[in-house]
Amino acid sequence: MALFAERWCDHAPGMRLGAGLLMVLLLTGVVIFFTHNPGNRPAAVPLKAQWKKVMLLRGPAGEVSSHLAKPFSALDFDGVKSRLLSWEPSGKRGELILEADWLAIPSLFNQLAERNQAVRAFSILPGVPRLTLRLQLEAIDDD
């Protein structure tokens, strides 16, 4: 520790002042970075209003009823946007493996929700020429 103090004192007074000011500025920047709340920015207000509108469109959670849901069949996912590679059912659960383009993947999740299927786990693996999508599904009970 004494070596550090000796080296510090060996520097010119202007150099010490400059280094001290630089450390204060860096410390101030770190404090501002970690205490800054982006939700208080004026630009975030329109985004919050849009988010509230979207949340109103969702409706209450768990509103899907079985009489409105389409029946599930793994063959429904064998088409132009995706190709069925494997379906291994196990009671109310199952593993669905599809080959699909990147842009078709979000619509697959919507189709599964329309058929009362919950996705418990999924993985996307690179494939040639499409992606391989592995889904762990479980039927949603309305009981």
HELIX and SHEET records of a PDB file:
HELIX    1   1 ALA A    2  ASP A   10  1                                   9    
HELIX    2   2 PRO A   13  THR A   35  1                                  23    
HELIX    3   3 PRO A   38  ASN A   40  5                                   3    
HELIX    4   4 ALA A   44  ARG A   58  1                                  15    
HELIX    5   5 ALA A   74  PHE A   77  5                                   4    
HELIX    6   6 TRP A  102  ALA A  104  5                                   3    
HELIX    7   7 ILE A  105  GLU A  114  1                                  10    
SHEET    1   A 4 SER A  82  SER A  90  0                                        
SHEET    2   A 4 ARG A  93  ALA A 100 -1                                        
SHEET    3   A 4 LEU A 131  ALA A 139 -1                                        
SHEET    4   A 4 GLN A 117  LEU A 125 -1                                        
END                                                                             
